[in-house]
Amino acid sequence: MPAPSPGLSATTRRAGLLAAGAALLSGCSGPRILDRLVPDGDYRAETGIAYGDDPRQVLDVYRPAQDSAPGAARPPLVVFFYGGTWTHGTRADYRFVGEALASRGAVVVIPDYRLSPQVRYPAFLQDSAAAVRWAADRAAALGADPDRIVPMGHSAGAYNAAMLALDPRWLEAAGVARRRIAAWIGMAGPYDFLPIDDPEAQVAFGWPDTPRDSQPIVHAGPGAPRTLLLAADHDRVVDPDRNSAALAARLRAAGVEVTMHRYPRVGHVALVGSLARPLRWLAPAHADVVAFLGLPPPR
């Protein structure tokens, strides 16, 4: 198997594809197989909610089965962005992420966002910020803590989450105060991937005219929120050393609280798949996310 490229490799196509992870168990090619295997506790779901005018500006909400008791601390509000080279993906295939976290007590929002080639950078960041604004405006009504908003993502979605957390331009333009971002979580994210050699990512970022400040690592500095970075040792899509490890080092040098975990048994896709109960034997990513969010541990 070839060594990872320095940044975002040409094999990034359809990076959000849980098909590979599901195939480990069933041979089925559909990501939704994860949703049909083992239910992950009680939760409530509301789907197909518009946060903008475009058909892609729609989101789903996953909430704990029971609201917090009066006077109890409210849970965090996680906004999860899926991957797919900013070119592929649909929120319906990530129900298992909402289920995995809502059943532990978090409120989870999973938005679609406009994709390339319909749009190019920075439109998908603007959509991501708009989804966070929608969630922030409704946090209390959803039963979440309005000041514990946590962007989270996998692969290209981790890029979106990183840019919202580290580069204040996007949330400020959407009307969300940076202080409301309590933390962020990146799973196998590309944080430093110039030059771009993946053809789909080249279109998404207008390569070679991609600005250097499009890279999350450029914005790693003091004032960034608490950070959880998860990486796969067998990632052949996004180099964990150049991306997750280097970003963790840059943030720590700036005085930011960073937790990083690397998992020896998984690759790029199986890492996010391991959030689902049927695949948790692959890596303890679910337990690590739950602990970082301060949620009750799985029984």
CORVENBEL-V170989 format. One record per backbone hydrogen bond with DSSP energy under -1.0 kcal/mol. NH is the residue of the N-H (numbers start at 1). CO is the residue of the C=O. If there is no record, write none. Layout:
nh=NH co=CO
nh=NH co=CO
This chain:
nh=9 co=237
nh=12 co=9
nh=17 co=14
nh=22 co=18
nh=23 co=19
nh=25 co=22
nh=26 co=22
nh=33 co=30
nh=34 co=31
nh=44 co=63
nh=46 co=61
nh=49 co=59
nh=51 co=57
nh=52 co=57
nh=57 co=54
nh=58 co=56
nh=59 co=49
nh=60 co=110
nh=61 co=46
nh=62 co=108
nh=63 co=44
nh=72 co=69
nh=77 co=148
nh=78 co=107
nh=79 co=150
nh=80 co=109
nh=81 co=152
nh=87 co=84
nh=88 co=84
nh=93 co=90
nh=94 co=91
nh=95 co=92
nh=97 co=94
nh=98 co=94
nh=99 co=95
nh=100 co=96
nh=101 co=97
nh=102 co=98
nh=103 co=99
nh=105 co=102
nh=106 co=101
nh=107 co=76
nh=108 co=62
nh=109 co=78
nh=110 co=60
nh=112 co=58
nh=116 co=86
nh=119 co=115
nh=121 co=204
nh=123 co=120
nh=126 co=122
nh=127 co=123
nh=128 co=124
nh=129 co=125
nh=130 co=126
nh=131 co=127
nh=132 co=128
nh=133 co=129
nh=134 co=130
nh=135 co=131
nh=136 co=132
nh=137 co=133
nh=142 co=138
nh=143 co=140
nh=144 co=139
nh=145 co=75
nh=148 co=145
nh=149 co=180
nh=150 co=77
nh=152 co=79
nh=153 co=185
nh=154 co=81
nh=155 co=187
nh=157 co=154
nh=159 co=155
nh=160 co=156
nh=161 co=157
nh=162 co=158
nh=163 co=159
nh=164 co=160
nh=165 co=161
nh=166 co=162
nh=167 co=163
nh=170 co=167
nh=172 co=168
nh=173 co=169
nh=174 co=170
nh=175 co=172
nh=176 co=171
nh=180 co=177
nh=181 co=178
nh=182 co=149
nh=182 co=180
nh=183 co=149
nh=184 co=226
nh=185 co=151
nh=186 co=228
nh=187 co=153
nh=188 co=230
nh=202 co=198
nh=203 co=199
nh=204 co=200
nh=205 co=201
nh=206 co=203
nh=207 co=202
nh=209 co=206
nh=214 co=211
nh=215 co=212
nh=217 co=191
nh=218 co=215
nh=219 co=216
nh=220 co=217
nh=221 co=219
nh=224 co=221
nh=227 co=257
nh=228 co=184
nh=229 co=259
nh=230 co=186
nh=231 co=261
nh=233 co=263
nh=234 co=266
nh=235 co=232
nh=239 co=7
nh=243 co=239
nh=245 co=240
nh=246 co=241
nh=247 co=243
nh=248 co=244
nh=249 co=245
nh=250 co=246
nh=251 co=247
nh=252 co=248
nh=253 co=249
nh=255 co=252
nh=256 co=251
nh=259 co=227
nh=261 co=229
nh=263 co=231
nh=271 co=267
nh=273 co=269
nh=274 co=270
nh=275 co=272
nh=276 co=273
nh=279 co=276
nh=280 co=277
nh=282 co=279
nh=288 co=284
nh=289 co=285
nh=290 co=286
nh=291 co=287
nh=292 co=288
nh=293 co=289
nh=294 co=291
nh=295 co=290
